[in-house]
Amino acid sequence: MGAPDAPGGGSLWIRLPEPGANAFVQRAERYGVRLLPGTTFSSADQFDDHVRLSYADSPEVTRHGIELLSRVWQEWRPSMDAGDARPAI
């Protein structure tokens, strides 16, 4: 997983291979990782295939959160019918 250089901001938008951001966020919360589903930022419940990850905390905390998200991804991914799908950043 990688991320493009950004000129500013304090969060990353991660596109999931299919809708299900709310379920992904709920699973992440079990690991203590706080994300926001993309639907939070839509007046029409769109962007259910996106999650927003803040990196405003220290690099160590952010790194640990990303490590935990890799575990969440491994659990969540088998519930999908997307074969070798991977999230896009």
mmCIF file as gemmi writes it, N, C-alpha and C atoms, coordinates in Angstrom:
data_model
loop_
_atom_site.group_PDB
_atom_site.id
_atom_site.type_symbol
_atom_site.label_atom_id
_atom_site.label_alt_id
_atom_site.label_comp_id
_atom_site.label_asym_id
_atom_site.label_entity_id
_atom_site.label_seq_id
_atom_site.pdbx_PDB_ins_code
_atom_site.Cartn_x
_atom_site.Cartn_y
_atom_site.Cartn_z
_atom_site.occupancy
_atom_site.B_iso_or_equiv
_atom_site.pdbx_formal_charge
_atom_site.auth_seq_id
_atom_site.auth_asym_id
_atom_site.pdbx_PDB_model_num
ATOM 1 N N . MET Axp A 1 ? 0.842 -1.151 0 1 0 ? 1 A 1
ATOM 2 C CA . MET Axp A 1 ? 0 0 0 1 0 ? 1 A 1
ATOM 3 C C . MET Axp A 1 ? 0.897 1.225 0 1 0 ? 1 A 1
ATOM 4 N N . GLY Axp A 2 ? 0.6 2.185 -0.798 1 0 ? 2 A 1
ATOM 5 C CA . GLY Axp A 2 ? 1.383 3.406 -0.854 1 0 ? 2 A 1
ATOM 6 C C . GLY Axp A 2 ? 0.468 4.601 -0.96 1 0 ? 2 A 1
ATOM 7 N N . ALA Axp A 3 ? 1.07 5.741 -0.856 1 0 ? 3 A 1
ATOM 8 C CA . ALA Axp A 3 ? 0.291 6.969 -0.946 1 0 ? 3 A 1
ATOM 9 C C . ALA Axp A 3 ? 1.065 7.997 -1.754 1 0 ? 3 A 1
ATOM 10 N N . PRO Axp A 4 ? 0.381 8.742 -2.603 1 0 ? 4 A 1
ATOM 11 C CA . PRO Axp A 4 ? 1.068 9.782 -3.37 1 0 ? 4 A 1
ATOM 12 C C . PRO Axp A 4 ? 1.441 10.948 -2.467 1 0 ? 4 A 1
ATOM 13 N N . ASP Axp A 5 ? 2.483 11.678 -2.842 1 0 ? 5 A 1
ATOM 14 C CA . ASP Axp A 5 ? 2.839 12.89 -2.105 1 0 ? 5 A 1
ATOM 15 C C . ASP Axp A 5 ? 1.7 13.887 -2.23 1 0 ? 5 A 1
ATOM 16 N N . ALA Axp A 6 ? 1.351 14.475 -1.11 1 0 ? 6 A 1
ATOM 17 C CA . ALA Axp A 6 ? 0.26 15.451 -1.107 1 0 ? 6 A 1
ATOM 18 C C . ALA Axp A 6 ? 0.81 16.813 -0.716 1 0 ? 6 A 1
ATOM 19 N N . PRO Axp A 7 ? 0.322 17.883 -1.329 1 0 ? 7 A 1
ATOM 20 C CA . PRO Axp A 7 ? 0.827 19.212 -1.004 1 0 ? 7 A 1
ATOM 21 C C . PRO Axp A 7 ? 0.38 19.71 0.367 1 0 ? 7 A 1
ATOM 22 N N . GLY Axp A 8 ? -0.575 19.042 0.998 1 0 ? 8 A 1
ATOM 23 C CA . GLY Axp A 8 ? -1.045 19.484 2.311 1 0 ? 8 A 1
ATOM 24 C C . GLY Axp A 8 ? -2.196 18.622 2.772 1 0 ? 8 A 1
ATOM 25 N N . GLY Axp A 9 ? -2.723 18.945 3.918 1 0 ? 9 A 1
ATOM 26 C CA . GLY Axp A 9 ? -3.854 18.194 4.451 1 0 ? 9 A 1
ATOM 27 C C . GLY Axp A 9 ? -3.434 17.324 5.617 1 0 ? 9 A 1
ATOM 28 N N . GLY Axp A 10 ? -4.407 16.739 6.252 1 0 ? 10 A 1
ATOM 29 C CA . GLY Axp A 10 ? -4.14 15.898 7.414 1 0 ? 10 A 1
ATOM 30 C C . GLY Axp A 10 ? -4.845 14.569 7.356 1 0 ? 10 A 1
ATOM 31 N N . SER Axp A 11 ? -5.291 14.165 6.152 1 0 ? 11 A 1
ATOM 32 C CA . SER Axp A 11 ? -5.96 12.876 6.041 1 0 ? 11 A 1
ATOM 33 C C . SER Axp A 11 ? -5.765 12.285 4.65 1 0 ? 11 A 1
ATOM 34 N N . LEU Axp A 12 ? -5.96 10.983 4.592 1 0 ? 12 A 1
ATOM 35 C CA . LEU Axp A 12 ? -5.911 10.252 3.325 1 0 ? 12 A 1
ATOM 36 C C . LEU Axp A 12 ? -7.295 9.697 3.043 1 0 ? 12 A 1
ATOM 37 N N . TRP Axp A 13 ? -7.672 9.717 1.795 1 0 ? 13 A 1
ATOM 38 C CA . TRP Axp A 13 ? -8.893 9.053 1.368 1 0 ? 13 A 1
ATOM 39 C C . TRP Axp A 13 ? -8.485 7.719 0.76 1 0 ? 13 A 1
ATOM 40 N N . ILE Axp A 14 ? -9.028 6.65 1.295 1 0 ? 14 A 1
ATOM 41 C CA . ILE Axp A 14 ? -8.714 5.31 0.812 1 0 ? 14 A 1
ATOM 42 C C . ILE Axp A 14 ? -9.952 4.765 0.11 1 0 ? 14 A 1
ATOM 43 N N . ARG Axp A 15 ? -9.773 4.381 -1.156 1 0 ? 15 A 1
ATOM 44 C CA . ARG Axp A 15 ? -10.885 3.816 -1.921 1 0 ? 15 A 1
ATOM 45 C C . ARG Axp A 15 ? -10.856 2.304 -1.786 1 0 ? 15 A 1
ATOM 46 N N . LEU Axp A 16 ? -11.953 1.744 -1.315 1 0 ? 16 A 1
ATOM 47 C CA . LEU Axp A 16 ? -12.099 0.305 -1.194 1 0 ? 16 A 1
ATOM 48 C C . LEU Axp A 16 ? -12.534 -0.26 -2.542 1 0 ? 16 A 1
ATOM 49 N N . PRO Axp A 17 ? -12.26 -1.534 -2.808 1 0 ? 17 A 1
ATOM 50 C CA . PRO Axp A 17 ? -12.609 -2.09 -4.115 1 0 ? 17 A 1
ATOM 51 C C . PRO Axp A 17 ? -14.11 -2.232 -4.345 1 0 ? 17 A 1
ATOM 52 N N . GLU Axp A 18 ? -14.9 -2.129 -3.287 1 0 ? 18 A 1
ATOM 53 C CA . GLU Axp A 18 ? -16.349 -2.189 -3.431 1 0 ? 18 A 1
ATOM 54 C C . GLU Axp A 18 ? -16.977 -1.497 -2.231 1 0 ? 18 A 1
ATOM 55 N N . PRO Axp A 19 ? -18.264 -1.159 -2.308 1 0 ? 19 A 1
ATOM 56 C CA . PRO Axp A 19 ? -18.92 -0.524 -1.17 1 0 ? 19 A 1
ATOM 57 C C . PRO Axp A 19 ? -18.837 -1.396 0.088 1 0 ? 19 A 1
ATOM 58 N N . GLY Axp A 20 ? -18.88 -0.735 1.22 1 0 ? 20 A 1
ATOM 59 C CA . GLY Axp A 20 ? -18.821 -1.446 2.492 1 0 ? 20 A 1
ATOM 60 C C . GLY Axp A 20 ? -18.01 -0.692 3.525 1 0 ? 20 A 1
ATOM 61 N N . ALA Axp A 21 ? -17.873 0.621 3.324 1 0 ? 21 A 1
ATOM 62 C CA . ALA Axp A 21 ? -17.04 1.427 4.216 1 0 ? 21 A 1
ATOM 63 C C . ALA Axp A 21 ? -17.522 1.372 5.658 1 0 ? 21 A 1
ATOM 64 N N . ASN Axp A 22 ? -18.836 1.378 5.867 1 0 ? 22 A 1
ATOM 65 C CA . ASN Axp A 22 ? -19.343 1.347 7.232 1 0 ? 22 A 1
ATOM 66 C C . ASN Axp A 22 ? -18.923 0.067 7.95 1 0 ? 22 A 1
ATOM 67 N N . ALA Axp A 23 ? -19.017 -1.069 7.274 1 0 ? 23 A 1
ATOM 68 C CA . ALA Axp A 23 ? -18.598 -2.34 7.878 1 0 ? 23 A 1
ATOM 69 C C . ALA Axp A 23 ? -17.096 -2.343 8.141 1 0 ? 23 A 1
ATOM 70 N N . PHE Axp A 24 ? -16.319 -1.782 7.217 1 0 ? 24 A 1
ATOM 71 C CA . PHE Axp A 24 ? -14.869 -1.721 7.397 1 0 ? 24 A 1
ATOM 72 C C . PHE Axp A 24 ? -14.521 -0.858 8.608 1 0 ? 24 A 1
ATOM 73 N N . VAL Axp A 25 ? -15.187 0.288 8.733 1 0 ? 25 A 1
ATOM 74 C CA . VAL Axp A 25 ? -14.946 1.195 9.864 1 0 ? 25 A 1
ATOM 75 C C . VAL Axp A 25 ? -15.304 0.523 11.181 1 0 ? 25 A 1
ATOM 76 N N . GLN Axp A 26 ? -16.425 -0.188 11.219 1 0 ? 26 A 1
ATOM 77 C CA . GLN Axp A 26 ? -16.823 -0.897 12.444 1 0 ? 26 A 1
ATOM 78 C C . GLN Axp A 26 ? -15.784 -1.938 12.839 1 0 ? 26 A 1
ATOM 79 N N . ARG Axp A 27 ? -15.259 -2.656 11.857 1 0 ? 27 A 1
ATOM 80 C CA . ARG Axp A 27 ? -14.235 -3.657 12.156 1 0 ? 27 A 1
ATOM 81 C C . ARG Axp A 27 ? -12.954 -2.988 12.642 1 0 ? 27 A 1
ATOM 82 N N . ALA Axp A 28 ? -12.589 -1.864 12.045 1 0 ? 28 A 1
ATOM 83 C CA . ALA Axp A 28 ? -11.383 -1.132 12.461 1 0 ? 28 A 1
ATOM 84 C C . ALA Axp A 28 ? -11.517 -0.659 13.908 1 0 ? 28 A 1
ATOM 85 N N . GLU Axp A 29 ? -12.717 -0.238 14.289 1 0 ? 29 A 1
ATOM 86 C CA . GLU Axp A 29 ? -12.928 0.237 15.659 1 0 ? 29 A 1
ATOM 87 C C . GLU Axp A 29 ? -12.678 -0.871 16.684 1 0 ? 29 A 1
ATOM 88 N N . ARG Axp A 30 ? -12.903 -2.116 16.307 1 0 ? 30 A 1
ATOM 89 C CA . ARG Axp A 30 ? -12.596 -3.24 17.201 1 0 ? 30 A 1
ATOM 90 C C . ARG Axp A 30 ? -11.114 -3.309 17.537 1 0 ? 30 A 1
ATOM 91 N N . TYR Axp A 31 ? -10.296 -2.781 16.644 1 0 ? 31 A 1
ATOM 92 C CA . TYR Axp A 31 ? -8.848 -2.748 16.85 1 0 ? 31 A 1
ATOM 93 C C . TYR Axp A 31 ? -8.383 -1.422 17.442 1 0 ? 31 A 1
ATOM 94 N N . GLY Axp A 32 ? -9.324 -0.539 17.706 1 0 ? 32 A 1
ATOM 95 C CA . GLY Axp A 32 ? -8.97 0.757 18.268 1 0 ? 32 A 1
ATOM 96 C C . GLY Axp A 32 ? -8.558 1.792 17.241 1 0 ? 32 A 1
ATOM 97 N N . VAL Axp A 33 ? -8.829 1.529 15.979 1 0 ? 33 A 1
ATOM 98 C CA . VAL Axp A 33 ? -8.481 2.463 14.905 1 0 ? 33 A 1
ATOM 99 C C . VAL Axp A 33 ? -9.742 3.231 14.516 1 0 ? 33 A 1
ATOM 100 N N . ARG Axp A 34 ? -9.661 4.533 14.571 1 0 ? 34 A 1
ATOM 101 C CA . ARG Axp A 34 ? -10.803 5.376 14.242 1 0 ? 34 A 1
ATOM 102 C C . ARG Axp A 34 ? -10.666 5.898 12.819 1 0 ? 34 A 1
ATOM 103 N N . LEU Axp A 35 ? -11.628 5.533 12 1 0 ? 35 A 1
ATOM 104 C CA . LEU Axp A 35 ? -11.749 6.013 10.623 1 0 ? 35 A 1
ATOM 105 C C . LEU Axp A 35 ? -13.127 6.632 10.472 1 0 ? 35 A 1
ATOM 106 N N . LEU Axp A 36 ? -13.336 7.311 9.382 1 0 ? 36 A 1
ATOM 107 C CA . LEU Axp A 36 ? -14.667 7.797 9.045 1 0 ? 36 A 1
ATOM 108 C C . LEU Axp A 36 ? -15.065 7.223 7.692 1 0 ? 36 A 1
ATOM 109 N N . PRO Axp A 37 ? -16.29 6.703 7.589 1 0 ? 37 A 1
ATOM 110 C CA . PRO Axp A 37 ? -16.748 6.226 6.28 1 0 ? 37 A 1
ATOM 111 C C . PRO Axp A 37 ? -17.012 7.409 5.364 1 0 ? 37 A 1
ATOM 112 N N . GLY Axp A 38 ? -16.826 7.208 4.084 1 0 ? 38 A 1
ATOM 113 C CA . GLY Axp A 38 ? -17.028 8.276 3.119 1 0 ? 38 A 1
ATOM 114 C C . GLY Axp A 38 ? -18.432 8.841 3.136 1 0 ? 38 A 1
ATOM 115 N N . THR Axp A 39 ? -19.411 8.018 3.526 1 0 ? 39 A 1
ATOM 116 C CA . THR Axp A 39 ? -20.797 8.489 3.561 1 0 ? 39 A 1
ATOM 117 C C . THR Axp A 39 ? -20.979 9.645 4.537 1 0 ? 39 A 1
ATOM 118 N N . THR Axp A 40 ? -20.101 9.768 5.527 1 0 ? 40 A 1
ATOM 119 C CA . THR Axp A 40 ? -20.157 10.88 6.479 1 0 ? 40 A 1
ATOM 120 C C . THR Axp A 40 ? -20.037 12.222 5.773 1 0 ? 40 A 1
ATOM 121 N N . PHE Axp A 41 ? -19.365 12.235 4.653 1 0 ? 41 A 1
ATOM 122 C CA . PHE Axp A 41 ? -19.073 13.472 3.939 1 0 ? 41 A 1
ATOM 123 C C . PHE Axp A 41 ? -19.96 13.67 2.714 1 0 ? 41 A 1
ATOM 124 N N . SER Axp A 42 ? -21.042 12.905 2.645 1 0 ? 42 A 1
ATOM 125 C CA . SER Axp A 42 ? -21.941 12.993 1.498 1 0 ? 42 A 1
ATOM 126 C C . SER Axp A 42 ? -23.36 13.285 1.963 1 0 ? 42 A 1
ATOM 127 N N . SER Axp A 43 ? -24 14.207 1.299 1 0 ? 43 A 1
ATOM 128 C CA . SER Axp A 43 ? -25.394 14.506 1.636 1 0 ? 43 A 1
ATOM 129 C C . SER Axp A 43 ? -26.35 13.49 1.019 1 0 ? 43 A 1
ATOM 130 N N . ALA Axp A 44 ? -25.842 12.634 0.147 1 0 ? 44 A 1
ATOM 131 C CA . ALA Axp A 44 ? -26.685 11.658 -0.544 1 0 ? 44 A 1
ATOM 132 C C . ALA Axp A 44 ? -26.221 10.223 -0.289 1 0 ? 44 A 1
ATOM 133 N N . ASP Axp A 45 ? -25.544 9.97 0.828 1 0 ? 45 A 1
ATOM 134 C CA . ASP Axp A 45 ? -25.044 8.629 1.183 1 0 ? 45 A 1
ATOM 135 C C . ASP Axp A 45 ? -24.193 8.007 0.084 1 0 ? 45 A 1
ATOM 136 N N . GLN Axp A 46 ? -23.407 8.841 -0.583 1 0 ? 46 A 1
ATOM 137 C CA . GLN Axp A 46 ? -22.473 8.317 -1.578 1 0 ? 46 A 1
ATOM 138 C C . GLN Axp A 46 ? -21.135 8.033 -0.903 1 0 ? 46 A 1
ATOM 139 N N . PHE Axp A 47 ? -20.206 7.526 -1.639 1 0 ? 47 A 1
ATOM 140 C CA . PHE Axp A 47 ? -18.832 7.262 -1.202 1 0 ? 47 A 1
ATOM 141 C C . PHE Axp A 47 ? -18.75 6.136 -0.173 1 0 ? 47 A 1
ATOM 142 N N . ASP Axp A 48 ? -19.65 5.144 -0.288 1 0 ? 48 A 1
ATOM 143 C CA . ASP Axp A 48 ? -19.588 3.995 0.609 1 0 ? 48 A 1
ATOM 144 C C . ASP Axp A 48 ? -18.412 3.088 0.254 1 0 ? 48 A 1
ATOM 145 N N . ASP Axp A 49 ? -17.648 3.47 -0.744 1 0 ? 49 A 1
ATOM 146 C CA . ASP Axp A 49 ? -16.45 2.713 -1.092 1 0 ? 49 A 1
ATOM 147 C C . ASP Axp A 49 ? -15.185 3.489 -0.709 1 0 ? 49 A 1
ATOM 148 N N . HIS Axp A 50 ? -15.321 4.46 0.199 1 0 ? 50 A 1
ATOM 149 C CA . HIS Axp A 50 ? -14.181 5.261 0.667 1 0 ? 50 A 1
ATOM 150 C C . HIS Axp A 50 ? -14.168 5.342 2.192 1 0 ? 50 A 1
ATOM 151 N N . VAL Axp A 51 ? -12.975 5.4 2.754 1 0 ? 51 A 1
ATOM 152 C CA . VAL Axp A 51 ? -12.806 5.713 4.173 1 0 ? 51 A 1
ATOM 153 C C . VAL Axp A 51 ? -11.776 6.828 4.277 1 0 ? 51 A 1
ATOM 154 N N . ARG Axp A 52 ? -11.894 7.599 5.341 1 0 ? 52 A 1
ATOM 155 C CA . ARG Axp A 52 ? -10.969 8.716 5.562 1 0 ? 52 A 1
ATOM 156 C C . ARG Axp A 52 ? -10.098 8.392 6.767 1 0 ? 52 A 1
ATOM 157 N N . LEU Axp A 53 ? -8.797 8.436 6.563 1 0 ? 53 A 1
ATOM 158 C CA . LEU Axp A 53 ? -7.812 8.137 7.594 1 0 ? 53 A 1
ATOM 159 C C . LEU Axp A 53 ? -7.033 9.406 7.919 1 0 ? 53 A 1
ATOM 160 N N . SER Axp A 54 ? -7.141 9.852 9.164 1 0 ? 54 A 1
ATOM 161 C CA . SER Axp A 54 ? -6.381 11.019 9.597 1 0 ? 54 A 1
ATOM 162 C C . SER Axp A 54 ? -4.953 10.606 9.936 1 0 ? 54 A 1
ATOM 163 N N . TYR Axp A 55 ? -4.01 11.46 9.581 1 0 ? 55 A 1
ATOM 164 C CA . TYR Axp A 55 ? -2.627 11.236 10.001 1 0 ? 55 A 1
ATOM 165 C C . TYR Axp A 55 ? -2.111 12.461 10.75 1 0 ? 55 A 1
ATOM 166 N N . ALA Axp A 56 ? -3.026 13.086 11.498 1 0 ? 56 A 1
ATOM 167 C CA . ALA Axp A 56 ? -2.685 14.293 12.244 1 0 ? 56 A 1
ATOM 168 C C . ALA Axp A 56 ? -1.953 13.986 13.55 1 0 ? 56 A 1
ATOM 169 N N . ASP Axp A 57 ? -1.927 12.73 13.967 1 0 ? 57 A 1
ATOM 170 C CA . ASP Axp A 57 ? -1.225 12.357 15.191 1 0 ? 57 A 1
ATOM 171 C C . ASP Axp A 57 ? 0.261 12.16 14.874 1 0 ? 57 A 1
ATOM 172 N N . SER Axp A 58 ? 1.005 11.711 15.848 1 0 ? 58 A 1
ATOM 173 C CA . SER Axp A 58 ? 2.441 11.503 15.642 1 0 ? 58 A 1
ATOM 174 C C . SER Axp A 58 ? 2.676 10.41 14.595 1 0 ? 58 A 1
ATOM 175 N N . PRO Axp A 59 ? 3.836 10.431 13.953 1 0 ? 59 A 1
ATOM 176 C CA . PRO Axp A 59 ? 4.141 9.382 12.97 1 0 ? 59 A 1
ATOM 177 C C . PRO Axp A 59 ? 4.086 7.979 13.58 1 0 ? 59 A 1
ATOM 178 N N . GLU Axp A 60 ? 4.492 7.839 14.829 1 0 ? 60 A 1
ATOM 179 C CA . GLU Axp A 60 ? 4.475 6.524 15.471 1 0 ? 60 A 1
ATOM 180 C C . GLU Axp A 60 ? 3.04 6.015 15.633 1 0 ? 60 A 1
ATOM 181 N N . VAL Axp A 61 ? 2.146 6.884 16.088 1 0 ? 61 A 1
ATOM 182 C CA . VAL Axp A 61 ? 0.747 6.494 16.272 1 0 ? 61 A 1
ATOM 183 C C . VAL Axp A 61 ? 0.114 6.18 14.92 1 0 ? 61 A 1
ATOM 184 N N . THR Axp A 62 ? 0.396 6.994 13.921 1 0 ? 62 A 1
ATOM 185 C CA . THR Axp A 62 ? -0.141 6.762 12.587 1 0 ? 62 A 1
ATOM 186 C C . THR Axp A 62 ? 0.369 5.444 12.023 1 0 ? 62 A 1
ATOM 187 N N . ARG Axp A 63 ? 1.643 5.189 12.162 1 0 ? 63 A 1
ATOM 188 C CA . ARG Axp A 63 ? 2.236 3.936 11.669 1 0 ? 63 A 1
ATOM 189 C C . ARG Axp A 63 ? 1.576 2.733 12.339 1 0 ? 63 A 1
ATOM 190 N N . HIS Axp A 64 ? 1.4 2.81 13.665 1 0 ? 64 A 1
ATOM 191 C CA . HIS Axp A 64 ? 0.77 1.714 14.394 1 0 ? 64 A 1
ATOM 192 C C . HIS Axp A 64 ? -0.667 1.502 13.903 1 0 ? 64 A 1
ATOM 193 N N . GLY Axp A 65 ? -1.39 2.599 13.688 1 0 ? 65 A 1
ATOM 194 C CA . GLY Axp A 65 ? -2.758 2.496 13.177 1 0 ? 65 A 1
ATOM 195 C C . GLY Axp A 65 ? -2.809 1.824 11.815 1 0 ? 65 A 1
ATOM 196 N N . ILE Axp A 66 ? -1.862 2.14 10.961 1 0 ? 66 A 1
ATOM 197 C CA . ILE Axp A 66 ? -1.815 1.523 9.633 1 0 ? 66 A 1
ATOM 198 C C . ILE Axp A 66 ? -1.491 0.037 9.742 1 0 ? 66 A 1
ATOM 199 N N . GLU Axp A 67 ? -0.613 -0.319 10.667 1 0 ? 67 A 1
ATOM 200 C CA . GLU Axp A 67 ? -0.319 -1.74 10.892 1 0 ? 67 A 1
ATOM 201 C C . GLU Axp A 67 ? -1.58 -2.483 11.339 1 0 ? 67 A 1
ATOM 202 N N . LEU Axp A 68 ? -2.335 -1.858 12.235 1 0 ? 68 A 1
ATOM 203 C CA . LEU Axp A 68 ? -3.588 -2.473 12.675 1 0 ? 68 A 1
ATOM 204 C C . LEU Axp A 68 ? -4.586 -2.562 11.525 1 0 ? 68 A 1
ATOM 205 N N . LEU Axp A 69 ? -4.607 -1.55 10.668 1 0 ? 69 A 1
ATOM 206 C CA . LEU Axp A 69 ? -5.512 -1.591 9.52 1 0 ? 69 A 1
ATOM 207 C C . LEU Axp A 69 ? -5.184 -2.742 8.578 1 0 ? 69 A 1
ATOM 208 N N . SER Axp A 70 ? -3.939 -3.135 8.505 1 0 ? 70 A 1
ATOM 209 C CA . SER Axp A 70 ? -3.599 -4.281 7.651 1 0 ? 70 A 1
ATOM 210 C C . SER Axp A 70 ? -4.251 -5.547 8.195 1 0 ? 70 A 1
ATOM 211 N N . ARG Axp A 71 ? -4.363 -5.668 9.506 1 0 ? 71 A 1
ATOM 212 C CA . ARG Axp A 71 ? -5.07 -6.813 10.11 1 0 ? 71 A 1
ATOM 213 C C . ARG Axp A 71 ? -6.561 -6.737 9.806 1 0 ? 71 A 1
ATOM 214 N N . VAL Axp A 72 ? -7.107 -5.538 9.934 1 0 ? 72 A 1
ATOM 215 C CA . VAL Axp A 72 ? -8.525 -5.34 9.621 1 0 ? 72 A 1
ATOM 216 C C . VAL Axp A 72 ? -8.784 -5.749 8.174 1 0 ? 72 A 1
ATOM 217 N N . TRP Axp A 73 ? -7.906 -5.307 7.281 1 0 ? 73 A 1
ATOM 218 C CA . TRP Axp A 73 ? -8.061 -5.627 5.858 1 0 ? 73 A 1
ATOM 219 C C . TRP Axp A 73 ? -8.051 -7.134 5.637 1 0 ? 73 A 1
ATOM 220 N N . GLN Axp A 74 ? -7.151 -7.85 6.29 1 0 ? 74 A 1
ATOM 221 C CA . GLN Axp A 74 ? -7.072 -9.301 6.114 1 0 ? 74 A 1
ATOM 222 C C . GLN Axp A 74 ? -8.35 -9.991 6.59 1 0 ? 74 A 1
ATOM 223 N N . GLU Axp A 75 ? -8.975 -9.469 7.634 1 0 ? 75 A 1
ATOM 224 C CA . GLU Axp A 75 ? -10.241 -10.033 8.108 1 0 ? 75 A 1
ATOM 225 C C . GLU Axp A 75 ? -11.396 -9.657 7.19 1 0 ? 75 A 1
ATOM 226 N N . TRP Axp A 76 ? -11.424 -8.421 6.752 1 0 ? 76 A 1
ATOM 227 C CA . TRP Axp A 76 ? -12.546 -7.916 5.972 1 0 ? 76 A 1
ATOM 228 C C . TRP Axp A 76 ? -12.546 -8.456 4.552 1 0 ? 76 A 1
ATOM 229 N N . ARG Axp A 77 ? -11.379 -8.597 4 1 0 ? 77 A 1
ATOM 230 C CA . ARG Axp A 77 ? -11.248 -8.998 2.603 1 0 ? 77 A 1
ATOM 231 C C . ARG Axp A 77 ? -11.901 -10.336 2.286 1 0 ? 77 A 1
ATOM 232 N N . PRO Axp A 78 ? -11.788 -11.381 3.137 1 0 ? 78 A 1
ATOM 233 C CA . PRO Axp A 78 ? -12.431 -12.645 2.785 1 0 ? 78 A 1
ATOM 234 C C . PRO Axp A 78 ? -13.953 -12.54 2.671 1 0 ? 78 A 1
ATOM 235 N N . SER Axp A 79 ? -14.541 -11.537 3.309 1 0 ? 79 A 1
ATOM 236 C CA . SER Axp A 79 ? -15.995 -11.383 3.235 1 0 ? 79 A 1
ATOM 237 C C . SER Axp A 79 ? -16.429 -10.761 1.914 1 0 ? 79 A 1
ATOM 238 N N . MET Axp A 80 ? -15.474 -10.378 1.081 1 0 ? 80 A 1
ATOM 239 C CA . MET Axp A 80 ? -15.772 -9.765 -0.208 1 0 ? 80 A 1
ATOM 240 C C . MET Axp A 80 ? -15.716 -10.814 -1.303 1 0 ? 80 A 1
ATOM 241 N N . ASP Axp A 81 ? -16.388 -10.576 -2.369 1 0 ? 81 A 1
ATOM 242 C CA . ASP Axp A 81 ? -16.336 -11.454 -3.533 1 0 ? 81 A 1
ATOM 243 C C . ASP Axp A 81 ? -15.486 -10.818 -4.621 1 0 ? 81 A 1
ATOM 244 N N . ALA Axp A 82 ? -14.361 -10.197 -4.23 1 0 ? 82 A 1
ATOM 245 C CA . ALA Axp A 82 ? -13.584 -9.426 -5.197 1 0 ? 82 A 1
ATOM 246 C C . ALA Axp A 82 ? -12.262 -10.072 -5.571 1 0 ? 82 A 1
ATOM 247 N N . GLY Axp A 83 ? -12.073 -11.341 -5.274 1 0 ? 83 A 1
ATOM 248 C CA . GLY Axp A 83 ? -10.831 -11.992 -5.669 1 0 ? 83 A 1
ATOM 249 C C . GLY Axp A 83 ? -9.622 -11.363 -5.045 1 0 ? 83 A 1
ATOM 250 N N . ASP Axp A 84 ? -8.745 -10.76 -5.856 1 0 ? 84 A 1
ATOM 251 C CA . ASP Axp A 84 ? -7.502 -10.178 -5.374 1 0 ? 84 A 1
ATOM 252 C C . ASP Axp A 84 ? -7.611 -8.666 -5.262 1 0 ? 84 A 1
ATOM 253 N N . ALA Axp A 85 ? -8.739 -8.182 -4.83 1 0 ? 85 A 1
ATOM 254 C CA . ALA Axp A 85 ? -8.945 -6.735 -4.734 1 0 ? 85 A 1
ATOM 255 C C . ALA Axp A 85 ? -8.066 -6.131 -3.656 1 0 ? 85 A 1
ATOM 256 N N . ARG Axp A 86 ? -7.606 -4.925 -3.897 1 0 ? 86 A 1
ATOM 257 C CA . ARG Axp A 86 ? -6.789 -4.191 -2.942 1 0 ? 86 A 1
ATOM 258 C C . ARG Axp A 86 ? -7.295 -2.766 -2.846 1 0 ? 86 A 1
ATOM 259 N N . PRO Axp A 87 ? -7.155 -2.151 -1.655 1 0 ? 87 A 1
ATOM 260 C CA . PRO Axp A 87 ? -7.607 -0.764 -1.533 1 0 ? 87 A 1
ATOM 261 C C . PRO Axp A 87 ? -6.69 0.177 -2.314 1 0 ? 87 A 1
ATOM 262 N N . ALA Axp A 88 ? -7.239 1.269 -2.752 1 0 ? 88 A 1
ATOM 263 C CA . ALA Axp A 88 ? -6.457 2.277 -3.469 1 0 ? 88 A 1
ATOM 264 C C . ALA Axp A 88 ? -6.365 3.526 -2.619 1 0 ? 88 A 1
ATOM 265 N N . ILE Axp A 89 ? -5.217 4.14 -2.632 1 0 ? 89 A 1
ATOM 266 C CA . ILE Axp A 89 ? -5.033 5.392 -1.879 1 0 ? 89 A 1
ATOM 267 C C . ILE Axp A 89 ? -4.8 6.506 -2.861 1 0 ? 89 A 1
